[in-house]
């Protein structure tokens, strides 16, 4: 049997199959995978986004969206401390030439401790509307 005859025979066999059930199964599997990914990967914002949202809030100092985008948020890591069973996260926040260490405790996307109140070893860091810059409360600046 030649290669052409073998290929032709296989194509004839494939044409006999009804691919609709296979397509339906494939669609269901892809939808389930998409739903799983959105539930497990979606939801909470990144630490950087949450810290910027804090500075835009009334508690954080009313930074505008543009001002908040210019605040660099880096080196977010757990301190080892906990408040209400949630980890205290320490982040370096920089605006211009000023860098401060702020601590935040999040329950999902909601700030439950830190920010404008001392927590763990961190003092509050706020946005100063008057000077359009970050200020560390109690840090001599």
C-alpha positions, -999 to +999 in steps of 0.1 A: +000+000+000+014+034-010+016+065+012-010+083-009-034+054-005-028+053+033-034+090+036-065+088+014-078+059+036-073+079+068-090+110+054-120+088+044-122+074+080-120+109+095-149+121+073-171+095+088-167+110+123-192+135+137-169+161+153-198+181+169-196+162+203-158+167+204-162+204+196-188+208+224-165+190+249-136+213+238-157+244+244-168+232+278-132+225+289-120+259+276-148+277+295-141+258+327-104+266+324-111+303+318-135+304+348-109+286+370-082+310+359-103+341+366-113+329+401-078+319+411-058+346+394-082+375+395-097+392+425-073+410+446-053+439+432-015+438+434+002+454+465+013+482+443-022+490+431-036+488+467-009+512+480-016+537+453-054+534+460-046+541+497-028+574+488-058+584+466-082+578+496-091+604+522-071+584+548-040+584+526-041+621+516-062+625+485-035+621+458-049+625+423-048+595+399-019+611+381+000+618+413-006+582+425+007+568+392+040+587+398+044+571+433+068+542+429+059+513+450+085+485+453+100+458+475+066+448+490+072+419+514+058+404+546+073+416+578+065+385+598+039+404+619+002+399+617-029+419+625-063+402+627-047+370+611-035+390+581+002+396+573+017+430+576+032+440+542+061+465+541+066+485+509+091+511+498+072+541+485+091+568+465+080+601+452+107+623+437+138+619+457+119+608+489+116+572+499+097+559+529+088+525+542+050+520+547+033+491+563-001+479+553-025+451+563-050+441+537-080+419+540-086+413+503-085+448+488-095+465+520-069+482+542-075+471+578-044+484+595-013+505+588-013+533+562-021+563+583-016+545+616+016+530+630+018+493+626+046+468+633+079+488+630+065+513+605+053+549+610+026+563+588+033+576+553+007+600+538+003+621+507+005+658+514-020+677+492-003+710+499+032+700+488+021+672+464+046+648+479+049+620+504+054+627+540+065+604+568+046+612+600+069+612+630+100+606+608+113+642+611+103+652+575 
